[in-house]
Amino acid sequence: LWVAQRGSVDPLMGAAPVLKAFIATVLGGLGSLSGAVLGGFVVGVVEVFLQGYLPESVAPYREAISLSIIIGLLVLRPDGLWPAPNVNRS
């Protein structure tokens, strides 16, 4: 679908969506599918909220502000919002 829209292929095609998906997975918690979904919702809500409420003069910095908020969440919860269960096998 990307090629049909652009009409050409290049090495960085799809880099932005893949980066956002990776950020959502890390934010939600690696190893947890539910956490990845929750991380995706959080990334989406933060971006839409910033797009709607930031003034036009700050709009070019929207990505940096959203990533700063996500980094702040990861500082508070380093294992993610919904980490995978810890299973100890003996």
Secondary structure, 3 states (H helix, E strand, C coil): CHHHHHCCCCCCCCHHHHHHHHHHHHHHCCCCHHHHHHHHHHHHHHHHHHHHHCCHHHHHHHHHHHHHHHHHHHHHCCCCCCCCCCCCCC
